[in-house]
Amino acid sequence: MAASEETEDIQKLSELFDEGWDLFQKINDTNEATKSLNVQRDVKRCMQILENATKLTSLACVFSSNESIEEIATNDVKLLLLPALLGSLTLNLCNRERERSEIVQTADIYFRDFLQRCKDYNVGGDFEIPAPRPADDGDQDAASDGRPKPMFDLEGAARRRASKIKQYHEQKALDAEIQSMRQALKTSDNEEMKRKFYLNVIRSHISKALEDLDALEAEKQILKFMAKAVKDGEVPAREERRKGGNHPHPRPLMPIIITRDEAQKKVFGLGYPSLPTMTVQEFYDKRVRDGEFPDPGQMKERCLQEIAAKENARDAEEEEQAQKERQEETDDAEYLARARRMDDYKDEHRRGEGNRYNRS
């Protein structure tokens, strides 16, 4: 029973991911502006679907730190994409009332979580996750010990340019292969091809996540400069620009990543304790409070077989009692004779008599 329920949960998780994946592809293929109402509605709906899939992935314990990518089932490999997709969707959020720094920070957590898990499973080759720059890194550079800054490294810039051109061509070839395999999978259900397709998609998103992290680091510096300008009074604060309109503050963004317990929650929190994630126990307790999951203490009472057995026993007892009452009312001869014999037996045999095993 437990194995079948677990298999059913995995199937539901796979269907939930497929629904979010299809909507993600629709958002990427649309010609509408990202800030349009239709696209923003799809982005938020897709994020909700993938967040639910992430919570179910944690609940089902799909991934483990002591296994390799070869040990993961083909239909589960695609779940590695969850944080990458959520990071891309987060960057597509266009909300005038939401701070851009909040969006950048949340997307940064998603991409780093995705890259770290891919690195743990040795997917995508050997790559390095860029370390986040400290918040006061720019101030330290400006307030150095007075030494002149080094000149622009022309050779280093040329190497980086050549590397980016090479990565661009490799990404184009990989995207073309992915598109070809996607068309082939529409008419075939070959498991080996499906696994290779998912791994190629993961490799593609690894390259994109690394590029996005570089862009996010640059944007953080711009946002830091803007915050300083607001503090110095050079630019009006968002609260001042918001005056004159009755706009409620949006719900804070909370990155939902794949975790299983408090220890993993601290590890995969990626240095942002102010942005909490939900453990499996917290998620299950919340669903119990919402009435969506059964209370473990009432599981037996809610078993359909036990409820049916209790109802059958109660019906049989009521029928037996009603039959006795009918026999008494009609003075049934057989019933009266049996009752008299029972009374005589009780008069001749004291309560507790029986086989005393030759004891006095």
C-alpha positions in Angstrom: 0.0 0.0 0.0 2.8 2.5 1.0 4.7 1.7 -2.2 1.7 2.3 -4.4 0.9 5.6 -2.7 4.5 6.7 -3.1 4.3 5.8 -6.8 1.0 7.7 -7.2 2.6 10.8 -5.5 5.6 10.7 -7.9 3.2 10.5 -10.8 1.2 13.5 -9.6 4.5 15.4 -9.1 5.6 14.6 -12.6 2.3 15.8 -14.0 2.5 19.0 -11.9 6.0 19.7 -13.2 4.9 19.0 -16.8 2.1 21.5 -16.4 4.6 24.2 -15.1 7.1 23.3 -17.9 4.5 23.7 -20.6 3.5 27.1 -19.2 7.2 28.1 -18.9 7.7 27.3 -22.6 4.6 29.3 -23.5 5.9 32.3 -21.6 9.3 32.1 -23.4 7.7 31.7 -26.8 5.2 34.5 -26.5 5.6 37.7 -28.5 3.8 39.8 -25.9 5.7 42.2 -23.8 6.9 40.8 -20.5 5.2 43.5 -18.5 1.8 42.8 -20.1 -1.0 41.6 -17.8 -1.4 38.3 -19.6 2.3 37.4 -19.4 2.5 38.6 -15.8 -0.5 36.5 -14.9 1.1 33.4 -16.5 4.4 34.1 -14.8 2.8 34.2 -11.3 0.7 31.1 -12.1 3.7 29.2 -13.4 5.7 30.1 -10.2 2.9 28.9 -8.0 2.8 25.5 -9.9 6.6 25.1 -9.7 6.7 26.1 -6.1 4.1 23.4 -5.3 6.2 20.9 -7.3 9.3 21.9 -5.3 7.5 21.3 -2.0 6.3 17.9 -3.2 9.8 17.0 -4.3 11.0 17.7 -0.8 8.2 15.7 0.7 8.9 12.7 -1.6 12.6 12.9 -0.8 13.5 12.5 -4.5 17.1 13.6 -4.2 19.8 12.4 -1.8 23.3 13.7 -1.1 24.8 10.2 -1.4 23.7 9.2 -4.9 24.9 10.0 -8.4 22.9 11.2 -11.4 22.9 7.7 -12.8 20.8 6.5 -9.8 18.1 9.1 -10.4 15.0 7.8 -12.4 14.5 9.4 -15.8 11.3 11.0 -14.9 12.9 12.5 -11.8 15.9 14.0 -13.6 13.8 16.9 -14.9 13.0 18.0 -11.3 16.6 19.3 -11.0 15.4 22.2 -13.2 12.9 23.5 -10.6 15.2 26.2 -9.1 16.5 27.3 -12.5 13.0 27.7 -13.8 11.9 29.6 -10.7 14.9 31.9 -10.9 14.1 32.8 -14.6 10.5 33.4 -13.7 11.4 35.6 -10.8 13.5 37.8 -13.1 10.4 38.2 -15.3 8.3 39.7 -12.5 7.4 43.3 -13.3 5.8 44.9 -10.3 6.1 48.6 -9.8 5.4 48.2 -6.1 8.1 45.5 -5.5 11.7 46.4 -4.9 14.0 45.3 -7.6 16.7 44.3 -5.1 14.2 41.8 -3.6 13.7 40.2 -7.0 17.5 40.1 -7.7 18.3 38.6 -4.4 15.6 35.9 -4.7 16.7 34.9 -8.3 20.3 34.8 -7.0 19.3 32.2 -4.4 17.5 30.1 -7.0 20.4 30.0 -9.5 23.0 29.2 -6.8 20.9 26.4 -5.4 20.4 25.0 -8.9 24.1 25.2 -9.8 25.2 23.7 -6.5 22.9 20.7 -6.9 24.1 20.1 -10.5 27.7 20.3 -9.3 27.0 17.8 -6.5 25.5 15.4 -9.1 28.4 16.2 -11.5 26.0 17.3 -14.2 27.2 19.9 -16.8 30.9 19.2 -16.6 33.4 21.1 -14.4 32.2 24.6 -13.8 32.8 27.1 -10.9 30.0 28.9 -9.2 31.0 32.6 -8.8 31.2 33.6 -5.2 28.8 36.5 -4.2 30.5 39.8 -3.7 30.2 41.2 -0.2 27.8 44.1 0.3 30.6 46.5 1.1 33.0 45.3 -1.6 32.7 48.5 -3.7 33.3 50.7 -0.7 36.5 48.7 0.2 37.8 49.1 -3.4 37.2 52.8 -3.3 38.7 53.2 0.2 41.8 51.1 -0.4 45.2 52.0 1.1 45.8 54.7 -1.5 47.6 52.6 -4.0 46.7 53.2 -7.7 44.3 50.8 -9.2 45.8 48.4 -11.8 45.5 49.3 -15.5 42.9 47.6 -17.6 43.9 44.0 -18.4 43.6 44.0 -22.2 44.8 40.4 -22.6 42.4 39.1 -19.9 39.5 40.9 -21.7 40.5 39.3 -25.0 40.5 35.9 -23.3 37.1 36.5 -21.8 35.7 37.6 -25.1 37.0 34.5 -26.9 35.6 32.3 -24.1 32.2 34.0 -24.4 32.1 33.6 -28.2 32.9 29.9 -27.8 30.2 29.5 -25.1 27.7 31.3 -27.4 28.4 28.9 -30.3 28.2 25.8 -28.0 24.9 27.1 -26.5 23.4 27.6 -30.0 24.4 24.1 -31.0 23.0 22.7 -27.7 19.7 24.6 -28.1 19.4 23.3 -31.7 19.9 19.7 -30.5 17.3 20.2 -27.7 14.8 21.5 -30.2 15.4 18.5 -32.5 15.0 16.1 -29.6 11.8 17.8 -28.4 10.2 17.3 -31.8 11.4 13.6 -31.9 9.9 12.9 -28.4 6.5 14.0 -29.6 6.2 10.8 -31.6 8.5 8.6 -29.5 8.7 7.5 -25.9 12.2 6.3 -25.9 13.5 6.5 -22.3 17.1 6.9 -23.2 16.3 9.8 -25.6 14.1 11.4 -22.9 16.9 11.1 -20.3 19.4 12.7 -22.7 16.9 15.4 -23.5 16.5 16.3 -19.9 20.3 16.3 -19.3 20.8 18.6 -22.3 18.2 21.0 -21.0 19.9 21.0 -17.6 23.3 21.8 -19.3 21.6 24.6 -21.2 20.2 26.1 -18.1 23.6 25.8 -16.3 25.1 28.0 -18.9 22.2 30.5 -18.7 22.3 30.5 -14.9 26.1 31.3 -14.9 25.4 34.2 -17.3 22.5 35.4 -15.2 24.6 35.4 -12.0 27.2 37.6 -13.7 24.4 40.0 -14.8 22.9 39.9 -11.3 26.2 40.9 -9.7 26.5 43.9 -12.0 22.9 44.8 -11.3 23.5 44.6 -7.5 26.2 47.3 -7.9 23.8 49.5 -9.8 21.1 49.0 -7.2 23.6 49.8 -4.5 24.5 53.0 -6.3 20.8 53.9 -6.6 20.2 53.2 -2.9 23.1 55.5 -2.1 21.7 58.2 -4.3 18.3 57.9 -2.6 20.0 58.1 0.8 21.9 61.3 -0.3 18.6 62.8 -1.6 19.7 62.9 -5.2 16.8 60.6 -6.2 13.3 60.5 -4.7 12.6 57.3 -2.7 10.1 54.8 -3.9 7.8 55.7 -1.1 7.7 59.3 -2.3 7.0 58.2 -5.9 4.3 55.9 -4.6 2.3 58.8 -3.0 -0.9 59.7 -4.6 -1.8 56.1 -5.4 -3.4 53.5 -3.2 -1.1 50.6 -3.9 -0.8 47.9 -1.3 2.6 46.4 -0.6 3.0 43.0 -2.4 3.7 39.8 -0.5 7.4 39.4 0.1 9.2 36.9 -2.2 10.2 33.7 -0.5 12.5 31.3 -2.4 11.1 27.8 -2.2 14.0 25.4 -2.6 14.3 21.6 -2.2 15.0 20.8 1.5 14.2 17.9 3.8 15.2 19.0 7.4 16.5 21.9 9.5 20.1 21.0 8.8 19.6 21.1 5.0 17.5 24.3 5.4 20.5 26.0 7.0 22.9 24.6 4.3 20.8 25.4 1.3 19.7 28.7 2.7 22.8 30.0 0.9 23.6 32.6 3.5 20.3 34.4 3.5 18.7 33.5 6.9 16.3 36.4 6.5 14.6 34.7 3.6 13.2 31.4 5.1 12.4 28.2 3.3 10.0 25.5 4.4 11.2 22.1 5.6 9.1 19.0 4.8 7.7 19.0 8.4 6.7 22.6 8.2 5.1 22.1 4.8 3.1 19.0 6.0 2.0 20.7 9.2 0.8 23.7 7.2 -1.2 21.4 4.9 -2.7 19.6 7.9 -3.8 23.0 9.4 -5.3 23.9 6.0 -7.2 20.6 5.9 -5.6 19.4 2.7 -3.5 16.6 4.3 -4.9 14.1 6.9 -3.9 14.4 10.6 -1.6 11.4 11.4 -3.4 11.0 14.7 -6.7 10.5 12.9 -5.5 8.3 10.0 -7.0 5.1 11.4 -10.4 6.7 12.0 -10.4 7.9 8.4 -9.7 4.5 6.9 -12.6 3.6 4.7 -12.4 -0.1 5.4 -12.5 0.4 9.2 -15.4 2.8 8.9 -17.4 0.4 6.7 -16.6 -2.5 9.2 -17.9 -0.5 12.1 -21.0 0.5 10.3 -21.7 -3.2 9.4 -21.2 -4.3 13.0 -23.5 -1.6 14.2 -26.2 -2.5 11.7 -26.0 -6.2 12.7 -26.3 -5.4 16.4 -29.4 -3.2 15.8 -31.0 -6.0 13.6 -30.4 -8.6 16.3 -31.9 -6.3 19.0 -35.0 -5.6 16.8 -35.5 -9.4 16.2 -35.5 -10.0 20.0 -38.1 -7.4 20.5 -40.3 -8.8 17.8 -40.0 -12.3 19.3 -40.9 -11.0 22.8 -43.9 -9.1 21.5 -45.3 -12.2 19.6 -44.5 -14.7 22.4 -42.4 -16.9 20.1 -42.5 -20.4 21.5 -38.9 -21.3 20.5 -37.5 -18.0 21.9 -39.4 -18.4 25.2 -38.2 -22.0 25.6 -34.6 -21.0 25.0 -34.9 -18.1 27.5 -36.3 -20.5 30.2 -33.5 -23.0 29.6 -31.0 -20.2 30.0 -32.6 -19.1 33.3 -32.5 -22.7 34.7 -28.9 -23.0 33.7 -28.0 -19.8 35.5 -29.9 -21.0 38.6 -27.9 -24.3 38.7 -24.5 -22.9 37.8 -22.9 -20.1 39.7 -21.0 -17.4 37.9 -17.4 -18.4 37.5 -17.9 -22.2 37.6 -16.4 -24.4 35.0 -13.3 -26.4 34.5 -11.2 -25.7 37.6 -8.4 -28.0 36.5 -9.0 -30.4 39.5 -8.6 -27.7 42.0 -11.0 -27.5 45.0 
